[in-house]
């Protein structure tokens, strides 16, 4: 008899499996549909011996000391600050937009103060931004919105920014200094030996049993357990009884090239050309030394594995119906991006999983206290 059946071996499931096993001595069964652990962060060595991320680039960054310290139990880190270029008007310029982006794009030599004044001049303020278009146009104006954001968003989401919630672009910064880092978080690093090795260390415990290539429904009634933690799509758990929640997916085209480097930055965005949104060269991310190099192109699609919950009001309303069902499930907790229909970064999923464990641990401790006779 297992204490917990955890559905999914990504960040949410693996963190909770580790904590329940090591922190509370519980017996845990982890059930994963795919042939590997690590979820979308899974990495492996390709045929050329280059470490690649099968499901596109996963860049770790966080402002949470607790999350970083927790993951540091299972991996050493390689310091890494992410940089992205965007292919716009025949140039490759820094993204997010910064002072160098503006000067190169417009053949200017503005100072930071002049750039701030320029953006203020072209911006179209919006008192109550509701859509992604509202947010961007209010910050950088119509022209830069068209050059960098509109078509990229159309490719990524299959919708115009005017049809998407403001949250989609609210997290994209715009700078008037020369800081070309994509993220500015306190902790920015990559697992020194890859994400998969980190997950292997996390799940390496006698109380944890992992079953790959297994649908949890296949073992219902065959392998007994007391409680479930579910990190898959919440609508699938309830047999899509209210209809399917919309997700955006990706197709990946991996290529290996007989040259040491392929492009001038870890990631190049293509807002206005090609069917793919971006290309990633993995050796930048991993620091691996190799005479060849491997890249991946990302093609957004409606078909395939669910990756990104689509932030639209009607989808939020549909999720509320499923959440109401989830809230009354006495034996199952729902954790992670798909189970809570939210677009989380990796560190946010880890934080959510750790917070869920604290709630479970409180229940466990409380039950233990009730079962323990008071000392006379």
C-alpha positions in Angstrom: 0.0 0.0 0.0 1.3 3.4 -1.0 0.5 6.5 1.0 0.4 8.6 -2.2 0.0 8.1 -5.9 1.5 11.1 -7.7 0.5 11.6 -11.3 3.3 13.3 -13.3 7.1 13.3 -12.8 7.7 17.0 -13.7 8.6 19.7 -11.2 5.3 19.5 -9.3 5.2 15.8 -8.9 8.9 15.2 -8.3 9.2 17.9 -5.6 6.2 16.5 -3.7 7.4 12.9 -4.1 10.8 13.9 -2.7 9.3 15.9 0.2 6.8 13.3 1.2 9.4 10.5 1.1 12.3 12.3 2.7 10.4 14.8 4.8 7.5 12.7 6.1 8.6 9.1 5.5 5.7 8.3 3.2 5.7 5.6 0.5 5.1 7.3 -2.8 4.2 5.9 -6.3 5.0 8.3 -9.2 3.1 7.5 -12.4 4.3 9.1 -15.6 2.8 8.8 -19.1 6.0 9.6 -20.9 9.1 7.4 -21.1 11.1 9.7 -18.9 11.0 11.8 -15.7 11.5 15.6 -15.6 8.4 16.7 -17.5 9.0 19.4 -20.1 12.4 20.2 -18.5 13.8 16.8 -19.6 17.2 16.9 -21.2 19.3 14.3 -22.8 22.4 13.8 -25.0 21.5 13.6 -28.7 23.2 11.3 -31.3 26.1 13.7 -31.6 26.7 13.7 -27.8 25.3 17.2 -27.3 23.1 17.9 -24.2 19.7 19.2 -25.5 16.4 20.1 -24.1 13.8 17.9 -25.9 10.9 20.3 -25.3 12.6 23.6 -25.9 14.9 25.8 -23.7 14.3 25.8 -20.0 16.1 28.6 -18.3 16.1 28.6 -14.5 15.7 31.9 -12.8 14.1 32.9 -9.5 14.0 35.6 -6.8 13.1 32.9 -4.2 16.0 32.0 -1.9 14.0 29.1 -0.6 13.3 27.6 -4.0 17.0 28.0 -5.1 18.3 26.4 -1.9 15.8 23.6 -2.1 16.9 22.6 -5.6 20.5 23.1 -4.7 20.2 19.9 -2.6 20.0 17.9 -5.9 22.3 19.8 -8.3 25.3 21.9 -8.6 24.8 25.0 -10.7 26.5 26.7 -13.6 26.0 30.5 -13.5 24.1 31.6 -16.5 22.4 34.9 -17.6 20.1 34.5 -20.6 20.4 36.7 -23.7 17.9 36.9 -26.6 18.1 38.7 -29.9 15.1 39.5 -32.1 15.3 39.5 -35.9 13.6 42.8 -36.9 14.0 44.9 -40.0 17.0 42.9 -41.2 18.9 43.3 -37.9 19.3 41.1 -34.8 18.8 43.4 -31.9 18.5 42.9 -28.1 15.3 41.6 -26.7 13.7 42.8 -24.3 13.8 46.2 -25.9 16.6 48.3 -24.4 18.6 51.4 -25.2 20.8 49.5 -27.7 17.7 48.1 -29.4 16.3 51.5 -30.0 19.6 53.1 -31.2 20.4 50.3 -33.6 16.8 50.1 -34.9 16.5 53.9 -35.6 20.2 54.7 -36.2 20.2 57.0 -33.3 22.6 57.7 -30.4 20.1 58.4 -27.6 20.9 58.5 -23.9 18.8 56.7 -21.4 16.9 59.9 -20.6 16.3 60.6 -24.3 15.1 57.0 -24.8 12.7 57.3 -21.9 11.4 60.6 -23.4 11.0 58.9 -26.8 9.0 56.0 -25.4 6.8 58.4 -23.5 6.2 60.4 -26.7 5.1 57.3 -28.8 3.2 55.5 -26.0 -0.5 55.4 -26.1 -1.6 55.4 -22.4 -4.4 53.2 -21.4 -6.1 53.7 -18.0 -7.5 50.2 -17.8 -5.5 47.8 -20.0 -7.4 44.6 -20.5 -5.6 43.0 -23.4 -1.9 42.2 -24.3 -2.1 44.9 -27.0 -3.3 47.5 -24.5 -0.2 46.7 -22.3 2.4 46.9 -25.0 1.1 49.9 -26.9 0.8 51.8 -23.6 4.5 51.2 -22.9 6.2 51.4 -26.3 3.7 52.7 -28.8 2.2 51.3 -32.0 5.3 50.9 -34.2 7.4 48.9 -31.8 4.4 46.8 -30.9 4.0 45.9 -34.6 7.7 45.2 -35.1 8.3 43.0 -32.0 5.1 41.8 -30.4 2.1 41.5 -32.6 3.1 38.8 -35.1 5.2 36.9 -32.5 2.1 36.7 -30.3 -0.1 35.7 -33.2 2.3 32.8 -34.0 2.8 31.8 -30.3 -0.9 31.8 -29.3 -2.8 31.6 -32.6 -4.6 34.8 -31.5 -4.1 38.5 -32.0 -2.8 40.3 -28.8 -6.1 42.2 -28.7 -7.7 38.8 -28.0 -5.4 37.8 -25.2 -5.4 38.8 -21.5 -3.1 41.6 -20.4 -1.0 39.1 -18.3 0.6 37.6 -21.5 2.8 40.6 -22.2 2.7 42.3 -18.8 5.8 40.3 -17.8 7.9 41.4 -20.8 10.2 44.2 -19.6 11.2 47.3 -21.6 14.5 49.1 -20.6 16.1 52.3 -21.3 19.6 51.2 -20.1 21.9 48.7 -21.8 21.0 45.7 -19.6 20.6 43.0 -22.3 19.8 40.2 -19.8 16.5 38.6 -20.5 15.9 38.1 -16.8 17.0 40.2 -13.8 16.2 37.7 -11.0 18.5 37.3 -8.1 19.3 33.7 -8.9 20.1 32.8 -12.5 21.8 29.5 -13.2 21.5 26.2 -15.0 21.8 22.7 -13.4 25.5 21.8 -13.9 24.8 18.3 -15.2 21.4 19.0 -16.6 17.8 18.9 -15.4 17.3 15.1 -15.8 20.3 14.5 -13.4 18.7 16.8 -10.9 15.3 15.0 -11.2 17.1 11.6 -10.8 18.7 12.8 -7.6 15.4 14.2 -6.4 13.6 10.9 -6.9 16.4 8.6 -5.7 14.9 7.4 -2.4 13.8 3.9 -1.2 10.3 5.2 -0.5 9.8 6.4 -4.1 8.7 4.0 -6.9 8.5 5.4 -10.4 6.4 3.9 -13.2 7.0 5.3 -16.6 4.9 5.0 -19.8 1.9 4.4 -17.5 -1.5 6.1 -17.4 -2.6 6.4 -13.8 -6.1 5.1 -14.8 -4.5 1.8 -15.9 -3.4 1.0 -12.3 -6.6 2.1 -10.6 -7.8 -0.8 -8.5 -4.6 -2.8 -9.1 -2.1 -0.8 -6.9 -3.6 0.5 -3.7 -2.9 3.9 -2.4 -4.4 6.3 0.1 -4.3 9.7 -1.6 -3.5 11.2 -5.0 -1.6 14.2 -6.1 -2.4 15.1 -9.7 -0.3 17.4 -11.9 -1.9 16.6 -15.3 -4.6 18.6 -17.2 -7.5 19.2 -14.8 -10.1 18.8 -17.5 -8.8 15.3 -18.3 -9.1 14.3 -14.7 -12.8 15.0 -14.9 -13.2 13.4 -18.3 -13.7 16.9 -19.9 -17.3 16.9 -18.5 -17.6 20.7 -19.2 -15.6 20.6 -22.4 -11.9 20.7 -23.1 -9.8 23.5 -21.7 -7.9 25.2 -24.6 -4.1 24.8 -24.6 -1.4 25.9 -27.0 1.3 23.3 -27.9 4.6 23.2 -29.7 6.4 21.1 -32.3 10.2 21.0 -32.2 12.6 20.6 -35.0 16.1 19.6 -33.7 19.1 20.0 -35.9 22.8 19.2 -35.4 25.4 21.2 -37.4 29.0 20.3 -38.2 30.3 23.6 -36.8 31.2 24.9 -33.4 28.5 27.6 -33.2 25.4 28.4 -35.3 24.0 31.7 -34.1 25.2 34.8 -32.2 23.0 34.3 -29.1 21.5 31.5 -27.1 18.0 32.4 -28.5 16.9 34.3 -31.6 13.3 35.4 -31.8 11.6 35.7 -35.2 8.5 37.9 -34.8 7.9 38.6 -38.5 9.4 35.8 -40.5 9.2 32.0 -40.7 6.6 29.8 -39.2 8.7 29.1 -36.1 8.9 31.6 -33.3 12.5 31.2 -32.2 15.7 29.1 -32.4 17.8 28.0 -29.5 21.5 26.8 -29.4 21.9 24.6 -26.4 25.7 24.9 -25.9 25.2 28.5 -24.7 22.9 27.2 -22.0 24.9 24.2 -20.9 28.4 25.4 -21.3 29.3 22.2 -23.1 32.5 22.1 -25.2 31.9 20.2 -28.5 33.1 20.6 -32.1 29.5 20.4 -33.3 26.4 22.2 -32.2 22.7 21.5 -31.8 19.7 23.9 -32.2 15.9 23.6 -32.0 13.2 25.5 -33.8 9.8 25.9 -32.2 6.6 25.8 -34.1 3.5 26.7 -32.1 0.4 24.6 -32.8 -3.0 23.8 -31.4 -2.3 20.0 -31.6 0.0 18.0 -29.4 0.8 17.9 -25.7 -0.8 20.7 -23.6 1.9 23.3 -22.8 0.4 26.7 -22.3 -3.1 27.5 -20.9 -4.6 30.1 -23.1 -5.4 33.3 -21.0 -8.8 34.4 -22.2 -11.8 35.3 -20.0 -14.0 32.5 -21.3 -11.2 29.9 -20.5 -10.9 31.3 -17.0 -14.6 30.8 -16.5 -14.5 27.3 -17.8 -11.6 26.5 -15.5 -13.6 27.8 -12.5 -16.1 25.0 -13.2 -13.3 22.4 -13.0 -11.8 24.0 -9.9 -15.1 23.8 -8.2 -15.0 20.0 -8.8 -11.4 19.8 -7.7 -12.1 21.6 -4.5 -14.4 18.9 -3.3 -12.2 16.0 -4.2 -11.3 14.6 -0.8 -8.5 12.2 -1.9 -6.8 14.3 -4.6 -4.8 17.5 -4.6 -4.2 19.4 -7.8 -0.7 21.0 -8.3 1.2 22.5 -11.2 0.6 24.4 -14.4 -1.8 22.0 -16.1 -3.7 21.0 -12.9 -4.4 24.6 -12.0 -4.6 26.0 -15.5 -2.0 28.8 -14.9 1.1 29.8 -16.8 3.8 29.2 -14.2 7.5 29.5 -14.5 9.5 26.5 -13.2 10.4 28.2 -9.9 6.7 29.1 -9.4 5.8 25.4 -9.8 8.4 24.4 -7.2 7.2 27.1 -4.8 3.6 25.9 -5.2 4.6 22.3 -4.7 6.6 23.2 -1.5 3.7 25.1 -0.2 1.4 22.2 -0.9 3.8 19.9 1.0 3.7 22.2 4.0 -0.1 22.0 4.0 0.0 18.2 3.8 2.8 18.0 6.5 0.6 20.1 8.8 -2.3 17.6 8.3 0.1 14.6 8.9 1.6 16.2 12.0 -1.9 17.0 13.3 -3.1 13.5 12.7 0.0 12.1 14.4 -0.6 14.3 17.4 -4.2 13.2 17.7 -3.1 9.5 17.5 -0.4 9.9 20.1 -1.6 9.6 23.7 -0.9 12.6 25.9 1.8 12.2 28.4 0.5 11.9 32.0 
